[in-house]
């Protein structure tokens, strides 16, 4: 169902009217533990939605800080603990929809929290409006849904649909709306090995030797002084459904230093390809023997925070091996909080593919039939486009925090090579 211009404007005013009640941090899990972590969004965030190093540590282990004595929640905190629901959305004013200068690219329902003395955590994230179209709750796959058992700081076991734990999130906590190019780089059939979509599987993650220079318990939000390691190991099926067999293995480890972090990661996927039938001898008489192809991504990333987390420089570099073509890609960026309400950012992305593209595409009939993929459904959950050739872009943007978790942003990407110029003005809200 298409949303009218009046409906969008009414929604924008409605969200603005709700702003005064945004008092307990980021929606979902942030609402659940907001009072516990200091009654302030700034405990985990530099500014909504950019995370501090402390906030990224909390996110990486599944929004859980076991072993920490929290104070009693406030009145709003008690309500959020009883009904941990959140709504997040975006309103575009850049005229991308030719029928209206105002469009609603996303409206999402969130629920997250914990129970049993923090031993069980969960996250649920479902699109209810996408590209101006209403999506019924009982239609399609949720973007994310997982349950996690928290044994200790060192070990958390997660099962369900989840995003791979990259240090720089491209969905939940990013400021820029321009996608990371190499996250969507792929030249193989079925786009195996993408790290720009949630995947179904299991994951172990945690921290060790985490401490603060100022506090014995890292749960105290001395975010700039954390030292130690985060790790994550995931086994997934590489797509946003549970139809395909487990075929993707992902691991990362992050080293924390005071005001900085550096990490390495690796993803390996196994793709089964059957040879094309020899029609001269009749396909029905041939024994189909599939061949396993190894697809991989490996890279490193890092971040340096200065001036009390107001200034950060960050980057990533990765190498990918595909069936058709290999590639190298990465990005470097700088974010700066000019004032509590004004935030500027810039990022240079690039992907370089090696060798000439194949003259012919692989026959999809030769793919392993167990895939049973729904490309339209999967594409709806990707963050950014699939990149299959050389591309580079420079993006710059400015965000103005109107109040609470309501942000007005302007961003422009100059397509240096292989991608078009993109500009947007967007209102983001979360409550």
C-alpha positions, 0 to 999 in steps of 0.5 A, spaced: 500 500 500 502 506 497 503 512 503 500 519 501 504 525 501 499 527 507 500 521 511 508 522 511 508 529 513 503 527 518 508 522 521 513 527 521 509 532 525 507 526 529 514 523 531 517 531 532 511 531 537 513 525 541 521 527 542 520 530 549 519 523 551 525 520 548 529 520 555 533 513 556 537 512 550 537 508 543 531 504 542 530 496 543 536 494 548 538 501 549 531 502 552 532 496 556 538 498 560 538 505 559 537 507 566 542 502 568 548 505 564 547 512 566 540 515 564 544 518 558 544 516 550 551 519 551 554 513 555 554 508 549 553 514 543 558 520 541 551 522 538 545 518 535 547 513 532 554 513 532 557 509 538 563 510 542 568 504 543 564 502 550 558 502 546 561 498 540 563 493 545 556 492 548 554 491 541 559 486 539 557 481 545 550 482 544 547 488 548 549 485 555 553 487 560 553 481 565 557 481 572 555 489 573 551 492 579 546 496 576 542 502 580 535 501 580 531 504 573 527 510 573 520 510 572 521 510 564 526 505 565 521 500 568 516 501 563 521 500 558 523 493 562 516 491 561 515 493 554 521 493 551 519 496 544 522 501 539 520 504 533 526 507 528 524 510 521 527 515 516 523 520 512 527 522 505 526 530 502 530 529 496 525 527 491 527 520 490 520 518 489 518 522 483 511 522 485 512 526 491 518 530 494 517 526 501 518 519 501 518 514 507 524 509 505 524 505 512 519 504 518 522 499 523 519 495 529 524 493 534 524 489 541 530 487 545 532 486 552 534 481 557 531 476 562 533 471 568 538 476 571 541 477 564 542 470 562 538 471 556 538 476 551 534 477 545 533 482 539 527 483 534 527 488 528 522 488 522 521 492 517 513 495 517 514 500 511 519 499 506 520 504 500 513 507 501 510 500 501 507 498 508 509 491 510 504 487 514 508 484 520 506 477 518 509 478 511 516 476 509 522 475 514 524 479 520 530 483 518 534 480 525 531 476 530 536 472 535 536 469 542 542 469 546 545 465 552 550 469 556 554 465 560 559 470 562 563 476 559 567 471 556 562 467 552 555 468 549 551 463 544 547 466 539 542 463 535 537 466 529 538 471 524 543 476 525 548 481 522 555 479 522 559 482 527 563 487 523 566 493 527 563 498 523 556 497 523 552 498 516 545 498 519 544 499 526 549 504 528 552 508 522 551 515 521 552 515 514 547 513 509 551 511 503 553 504 503 560 501 504 562 498 497 566 492 499 561 490 503 557 488 497 562 486 493 561 479 489 561 476 482 559 469 484 552 466 482 547 467 488 552 473 491 555 468 496 560 471 501 556 478 502 557 481 509 552 486 507 546 482 510 543 478 516 544 471 516 541 465 519 546 461 524 549 460 530 555 465 533 559 465 539 562 471 542 565 475 548 570 479 551 577 477 555 582 481 559 577 487 558 578 492 563 579 500 564 585 504 566 580 507 571 575 502 574 576 494 575 570 493 572 569 494 564 562 495 565 563 502 568 562 506 562 569 509 562 569 508 554 575 511 552 580 507 557 578 500 555 583 495 554 583 487 552 579 483 546 573 482 543 572 475 539 566 472 535 565 466 531 559 465 526 557 459 522 551 461 518 547 459 511 549 466 508 542 468 506 536 471 510 532 465 510 533 458 513 532 454 507 540 453 505 544 449 508 550 452 513 556 454 508 559 460 511 564 461 516 566 467 519 571 470 525 574 476 528 578 478 533 578 486 536 584 489 540 582 494 544 587 500 546 585 506 550 581 510 545 583 506 539 581 499 536 584 494 531 581 488 528 582 482 523 576 478 520 575 472 515 569 469 512 569 463 508 563 460 504 563 454 500 559 454 493 557 448 490 556 448 482 554 443 477 557 442 470 553 444 465 549 439 461 552 436 455 546 436 451 549 432 445 548 426 450 542 428 453 542 431 460 538 425 463 543 420 462 549 424 465 551 423 473 551 430 476 557 431 480 557 438 484 564 441 485 565 445 491 568 452 490 571 456 496 569 464 496 573 468 502 573 475 505 579 477 509 581 484 512 583 488 518 579 495 520 581 500 526 579 506 529 582 512 533 578 516 537 580 523 540 578 529 543 573 525 548 571 521 542 568 527 539 573 526 533 575 519 530 579 517 524 577 510 522 578 505 516 578 498 513 582 494 508 579 487 505 581 482 500 576 477 497 576 471 493 570 469 488 569 464 483 569 469 477 574 475 479 578 477 486 578 484 489 581 488 494 576 494 497 576 498 503 575 505 506 577 511 510 573 516 514 573 522 519 567 524 523 567 530 528 562 532 533 563 540 532 558 541 538 553 537 542 548 538 536 552 538 529 556 532 527 560 532 520 563 526 517 566 524 510 568 517 507 572 515 501 570 508 499 573 504 493 573 497 490 578 494 485 577 487 481 582 483 478 582 480 471 577 481 466 570 479 467 567 473 464 564 473 457 558 468 459 554 468 466 554 461 469 548 457 468 543 458 474 541 451 472 548 448 474 547 451 481 546 447 487 538 446 487 538 446 494 539 453 494 532 455 493 533 462 493 528 468 493 532 473 490 527 479 491 526 477 498 534 477 500 535 484 496 530 487 500 535 486 506 541 488 503 545 494 505 547 497 499 547 495 492 551 488 490 558 491 487 561 487 481 566 491 478 571 497 479 567 503 484 570 508 488 566 514 491 567 520 496 561 522 501 561 528 505 555 529 510 552 533 516 547 531 521 543 536 526 541 533 532 534 536 533 532 533 540 533 527 543 534 521 538 531 525 532 536 527 527 536 531 520 542 530 515 544 532 509 549 527 505 552 527 498 556 522 495 561 524 489 561 517 484 569 517 482 568 511 478 563 506 477 557 509 481 553 515 480 553 521 484 548 521 490 545 526 494 539 526 500 536 530 505 533 525 511 530 526 517 531 520 522 528 518 528 528 513 534 523 512 540 
